[in-house]
Amino acid sequence: MGTKNIAISEEAYQRLRALKKPGESFTDVIERMTHSRGILELAGLLSRAEATRVMSEIEEARKESSSRVSKIAEELD
């Protein structure tokens, strides 16, 4: 694998440095932060109870949003 030199601002360098974990190189940080993750990597992240609660909260938020949109639409008529 070859290497490349890049120029970044001091602010970008400080942000990148703050993201470094012990023993990580800057290349490791960049690879970790830019890695494309698939949905299956999230499997098992939540317990069944947590997932049920999150889904319930999402459904409630959707209902509230739909209700607000309907109310605004009625006011505009």
N, C-alpha and C positions, 0 to 999 in steps of 0.2 A: 504494500500500500504506500503510495506516495504522500508527500506532504505539500501543503500550500501555505503561504503567508498571507494574512489578510490584515487590513488596517481597520480598526474600529475606534469609535470615540472613547474618551476616558469614561464617560457615563456608562456606555455599553460594556466596557471592560469591568467596571465596578459591579454592575448588575450580574454579569457572567461570573465574576469571582464570588459574589455572594451566594450564587446557586451551587457552587462547588461543594461536594461532600468530601470528607477526609479520604485521601488516597485517589481522588478522581483527577484526571487531567482535564484541560479545557475541551479537548476533543470528546472525552466521555460526557461532559456536561451538555455539549451541543448535540451529541447523538441521543442522549436521554431526553432532552427537551424537544427534539424535532422528530422523534420516533412516532410514526403513525400507529395508533392503537386501534385494534379491531374491537367490536362490541363484545366478542366472546371473552376478551381479557377482563371484562367486568364481572363475569360469572363468579358467584360465590363471595362477592364483595360485601353484600348485605345478608343478614339472616332472613329467613322467610318472614318473620314478624316485622322486621325493618322494611323489607320490600313491600309488604302489604300496607304498612303505614304510609310509605312514600307514594305508592300508587293511589291510595285513598286521598291523600293530600293533593296530588296532581288532579284527580278527578274533581275534587271540590273546587280547586282553583279554576279549572276549565268551566265548571258550571257558573261560578261567579263572574268570570270573564264574559261568557255567553250572555248572562243576564245583563251585564253592563252594556254590552254591544246592542242588545235588543232595546234597552231603555233609551240609549242615545239615538238609535234609529227611529224610535217612536217620537222622540222630541224633535227630530229633524223633519218629520212628515208634516 
